[in-house]
Amino acid sequence: MSFRDILDSGKFVVTAEIGPPKGTNIKEMLHHAEMLKGKIDAVNVTDNQSAVMRICSLAVCKLMLEMGHEPILQMTCRDRNRIGLQSDLLGASVLGIKNVLCMTGDHPNAGDHKQAKAVYDVESVQLLGIVNSLNIGRDMSGNELKGSTDFFQGAVVTPEANPLEPQLMKFEKKVRAGARFFQTQAIYDIEKFKDFMKYARKFPVKILAGIVLLKSAGMANYMNNFVPGIRVPQVLIDELKSAGKEKALDAGINIAAKHIRQLREEKICDGVHIMAIGAEAMVPEIMKRAGLL
Amino acid sequence: MIITKKRDFQELMKNIENYNRFFLLGCSECAALCSTGGEKELDEMKVALEAEGKEVTGTFVAKTGCQVLGTKVELKPFKDALTETDCILVLSCGAGTQTAVELFEDKPVYPTNDTLFLGNMTRLQMFDERCSLCGKCILDKTGGICPITACPKGLLNGPCGGCKDGYCEVSPDIKCAWVRIYERMKRLDKLQEFCETIIEAKDWAAHARPMNLNVRKKEEVKK
């Protein structure tokens, strides 16, 4: 069953993230992908995440497809103009990639090529519109295509952003522009997330809660200080701290598993998107402890 | 106004090392306000050049350095000083420099300033970029705040996920343009329609360079 069919079926969906490496050695990445095979419903392939130059998402999506995964092509507007974006989308389509996650993308300022000219010719809301257009057989300028695409398009939302209202405005625009599913930024406060879900349920879209594995109290503090839209409650930081250095990762896995279990048992959202950021090998363990395997 | 900043003097000296006699041309508009091309700056440049053993044959602050014909008329009394000079230094923006290039085909012309942006003076000698000269104004749609300029990503439909506590992902000193726009629309009680409108992708063809514009009718130009 495809990712979109699984979401439609009402099953609690699990996606995870694969970050392409910087360089041509893909052994470790393939190993992680192999570990996830048959366990997750789709795999996101990041697009030069944090504006750090890596293998392109499109190529790695094709590799995932060959392995038997269902890939979600992450596409940012940072590096390509509207011609490049549409061209890559057509390319993805003929390679058999069915899912695309439309994002604005981190500014080059955050990455390892700070002198790069940022493109942002279009942005996430408009990119969703472009995908819609390609799906009905026309390019952005209205030209007829020789064969249309059949993408299932998604977007991202940050339920813990501050201030939240402008983000919700953009969320609604993304829904209107054709987003069918959302993967959220990391969620750590389930009660607060329930408030967001109460709001989001008014819209005909599926929501996968972002689960970022906490590897240490230091990482949690770093995210609170430097990563926008992420708030790790003090009680979780204390939990990681009291676990001690050696057991912190284990505590982080427990936290992630506990959250997933709650989201699923209480039917709070439609699934989860697990981001292990450098600890991809731990994803099956998180799923096991969450009762998903 | 066009915001300019003085170039490094040593770099300038390298540019002009083969010339000895200079004419200095400033501008009483933007460059004067930026302290890069008014009377005071011309005097300072004259002193600095003389300290390097160079000669200054004349100085003049044009009324509006980017006005080609007006500047040409204003420079008529300086004919001798301009004939004697090896090189013209322009203490204004890039447009002023190119006025001199147009007026003096046979003379080398060098800029003493870097031209930065189109901005507003917020306090004395403090400038903020406000307009990107993109050729198709959207201030009518965004509460009068330009996201093409004020948002480092030039987003048209709301903030990116990088907005943190109302500040920008690119620089924590800048308030998020889209938070500002949202707050203003809220204050003006114009939120609903604003939130429901998706602004289409920008027409960059309206910004095709180089641009020119003639607002006069053909018969007027003939006169």
Interface residues (C-beta under 8 A of the other chain):
Chain A: R78 R82 M103 T104 D106 H107 N109 A110 A118 Y120 D121 V122 E123 S124 V125 Q126 G129 M140 V156 T158 A161 N162 P163 E165 P166 Q167 M169 K170 E172 K173 R176 A177 Q185 P228 G229
Chain B: P152 K153 G154 L155 L156 N157 G158 P159 C160 G161 G162 C163 K164 D165 G166 E169 V170 S171 C176 W178 V179 Y182 C195 E196 I198 E200 A201 K202 W204
